């Protein structure tokens, strides 16, 4: 489905201080114009797909990686199978050299099967290339990952972590939806996903408004980011995004990091446990718990324990010590054994 939607805001010449103080806290997607325009990979891609392939292969470690293959009838859509018992594609081990060679060999053959290597560690697959990837907005501990394939569609999904996606080669368009559109995007199962993260069950290319009527509202609130080689895109946690990529050899580098403190329990576990705890309660009891969650967890009235003396220990106290965090986690763990 062709979308004419508002464009994601673009910023240029951004530094780390501005990113950390203005862009990241705002919690909305932003195009980081030309953030990687001087990367050797981008320069090679501007020459030709083969030049990009040659650039990559000079760093190839020779390690085998998982590559997904989708038959050409699927038109590049990596998704569930029709019965929702698995996925509609196959995954095989391939060497980077074989993947690049295949993509280049079928570049002029029209519609072919879609191939996709996803989120491989640069340090593992092409370790010496990491020195060419200067990302001034992030700490060096946030390591790059590489994505490679041909023309394909990445189904609408969200990531649990913050993300900077850097476009290297091909034509790439992101369609993004805020987290408050989750209900209008009809999420699939959290415990069985095509690639480890929840996906929307609704197609943007062939929308079925009879089965997914609320999708119209989501589409009406979508924003679009069209990236040129060397552009980056900041995607905050839990923002849904669909990706359309066109080209014989497309490439993306991305960086994931979690802005939350590193010793806190997994919020996905908390979400699932909350569903198990509250789902089958009588409606009035659930509403009562909603009031408690709003007050204690989402702090709709501010700090929920600000009226208590500082020496009172509470799991609801802000900025607790690592020792207290670990202690409450242990108590919670014992209660749920």
N, C-alpha and C positions, 0 to 999 in steps of 0.2 A: 504494500500500500504506500503510495507516494504521499509524503507528509510535507506540507508547507507550514513550518512551525517556527516560533521564536528561536533565534540563535543564542547559544551559550555565550556569555560575556567573554571577551578576549582581553588579555593583559599582555603588555610587551615589556621587555627589559626588566623583568622582575628579579629581585634578590631574595635571599633566604629570610631576612628579617621581615620584609613585606609579606612574603608567603606565610610565615608563621604567625604574624600579628594581624593580618587582614584577610588573606584568602582562606586559609585553613579554618579559622574560627567561624567564618561566615556560613560554612556548611552547605555551599551550593557549588555546582560544577563551574570550572573556569578553564578556558583555553589559554595555555601558556605559549604564546606565539613565538616560534623560532627558538625555543629553549634548547633544541639539539641540532640546530641548523648546521653547526660546524662539525658534527660527528662524522668520522670517516664513512660509516655505514650509510648515512644520508647522502653524502657526496657520491658514493658509489651507486646508490640507487637512482640518483638523478641521471647517471650516465646510461644505465640499462639494467634490466633484470640479471643479465649474465654477469655484468660487472659486480653487482651485489652478491651474486652467488660465488664469484671468485674471491671477493673480499671475505665472505664468511668462511669458506673452506680453508683459507690460509690459517685459520685458528682452530679448525676442527680437531677435537680430542680423539675422535674415532669411537666414542661411546655410543651404544645403541640407546634409542629413546622410543617412547610410545608415540605412535602417529595414528590419528584417526582417519578412516576412509569412509566417505559417504557416496553411495551410488549416484550417478548423474541425474537420475530421475528425481532425486530429493532436492535438486537445485541448491545444493550447498547448505541445507538446513540440518544441523546436528541437533537431534531431539530424541524423544522417546519413540519406541515402536508403537504401532497402532493399538496394541492391547495393553500398553503401559506395564509390560512385564520386563522391560529392559530398554535398550537404546536402539536407534535405527541405523547405527553405523558399526563398523568393526575397528578394532585397535590392533595394530601389529608393531613389532619392534623393527625399527629401521635405523640405519646410520644417516647422519646429516647429509653426507655426500650423496647417498641414494635419493633422499627426499629432494634436495636441490636439483639434482640431475633430472628426476622425473618431472618436476614442475617446469623446468626449462624445456624439456623435450616435447611437452604437450601444449606449449604456450600458444601455438597457432592452430590448434585442432578444434576450436569451438567448444561446445559443452562437453566436459569430461567430469569424472568423479572429483569430488572435493577432498582435499587432504589438509590435515591440520595438526601441527605440533604445538602443544599448548603449555605455556608456563614452565618451560624448562629452565633450570638454573644456568645462568651464563657461566658462573664459576665452575660448573660441572661439565657443561657441553663445549663451550668455547672459552676457556678460562683466560687466555691472554687477551681476548677482546675486551674484557672488563676495563682495562686501562684506557680504552678509547671512549668510554661512556661516562662523560663528566656530567653529574647531576648536582648542581650547586645548591639545590633547594632542600636536600635531605642529608642526613648523617650518613657517613660511609658504611655504617653497619646495616643500612637498608640496601639489600643486594638486588641486582637486576635479574629479570627473567625474560626469556626470549620466546616469541610466538612466531610461527612461520607456516605459510600455506599458500593456497591459490584463492580463486574467487569463492567466497563462502558467506554464510550468515551465522552470526552468533545469537542464539535465542535470548530474548529479554531475560535478564537475571540480575541479581545483586551480589556484591561481595561484602563480607563481614568487615573487611579492613578498608582503610583509606588507600587510594590508588593514584599514581601518576602513570598514565599510559602515553608512551612516546611513539609517534607514528614515523616509520622509517620508509616504507615502500608500499605502493598500491594506492587505490582510492579508498578512503575510510570515512564512514559516516556513523556517528553515535547518535542514537535517539534515547533520551534520558527522561526518567520519571522520578519525582520525589517519593520518599518513603510513604507519604500519606496516600499514594495511589496504589498501595499494595492490594487492597481489596478489589480494585478495579482491574487488576492485572491477572487475577485468578492464579495464585501460586500453585505449583505442583508440590509433590511430597517433599518434606524436608529430609526424610531418611532414605530416599532413593532418587538421586539426581544424576543427570547426564555427565556432569563434570565436577561434582563436589559442592555445588552451590545451588540454591533454589532457583527454578526457572518459571517463567510465566507459561501457562498452558495455552495462551491465546497467541495467534499469529498476527504480526503487524502487516506482513505482505498480503495475506489472504484472510482478512478479519471475518470472523463468523459472529456477527452481532446477535444472531438468534440464540446461540449457545452462550455467548459472552457479552451480554448487553451493556454491562458497565464499562467495557473496553472503550466505548465511545468517549466517556468522560475522561479516561486516562489519556487517550490520544489528543483530546482537546487541551490537555495541560502539559503535553510533552515539550521538551526543548531539544534542539538539534545542534550537534557539533560536527562540522565538516573540517577535517584536519588535512593539512598539507604536510609533506615530508619535513620532519624537523620540528613539527608542532607537538606540544604535550597537552594532555587533558587531565586536570585534577578531578577525580570522582570521589566524593565523600562516602563514608561507609553507608551501606544500605540503600544507596541510590540505584534504582533499576536502570539497566542500560542494554539496548539492542545494538548490535554492531553489524554493519554491512561493509564488506571488503571486496573490492574488485581489483583484479590484476593477476598476472601469471605467477608472480613470486611476491607475496605480500609479507611484510615483517613489522613487528611491533616489539618494543622493549617496555616492560612495565616494572613498577616498584610498588610493593605492598607494605604497609606498616599499620600498626594498631595504635591510635592516639591514646587509648586508655592505659591506665597503669598496668604494668606487666605482671603483678601478683594478684590481680582480681580474678574471681571465678569466671568461667566461661558463660557469657550471657545467653548463648544458644542453649546450654544446659538449663539455665534459669527459665528461659522461655518454655521449653518442653516440660519442665517440672511444674511450672505455673499452669500450663494447660491441663496436665494430669490432676493437679490439685483442685482447680476451679471449674473445669469444664462441665461436670455433672452435678454441680450444686444447684439447689433451687434458685430461681432468678433473683429473689430478694436477697438471698445470702451472697450471691455473686456481686450484686450491686454494693452490698456493704463492704465486701473485700475490695472492690474497685476504689471505694473512698479511702480505705487504708493504704492501698498501693499508691494512689495519687498523692496522699499526704507524706508517707514515709519514703517512698522510692522516687517518685517523680517530682516531689517537693513543690507542689502547686502553690503552697503558702510559704515557701522559703525553707530554711533549715529546720527540719522537724524536731531537732533536739536542742535548738539554740537556747531554750528556756531552762535547760538542765545545767547543773554545775559541771565545769570542765572535767572534774575527776571521775564523773560517772561514765563508765564504759558502755558503749552502744554500737551495734552494727550499723546504725543509721548516722553516725557522726562523720562529718566530712573530713577528708585528708587524714584518715587514721594512719597510725604507724604500720610498718610492714609486720611487726610482731602481732599487733592486734588483728590485722587482716588474716594472718595465718591462724591465729587462735580461733577466730570466729569460723573460719573455713573448716577447721578440725571439728569444732562443736557441731557444725551443720552436717559434716560427713558422718559423724557418729550417729546422729539422729536419723540418718537415712540409710544406714546399713541394713 
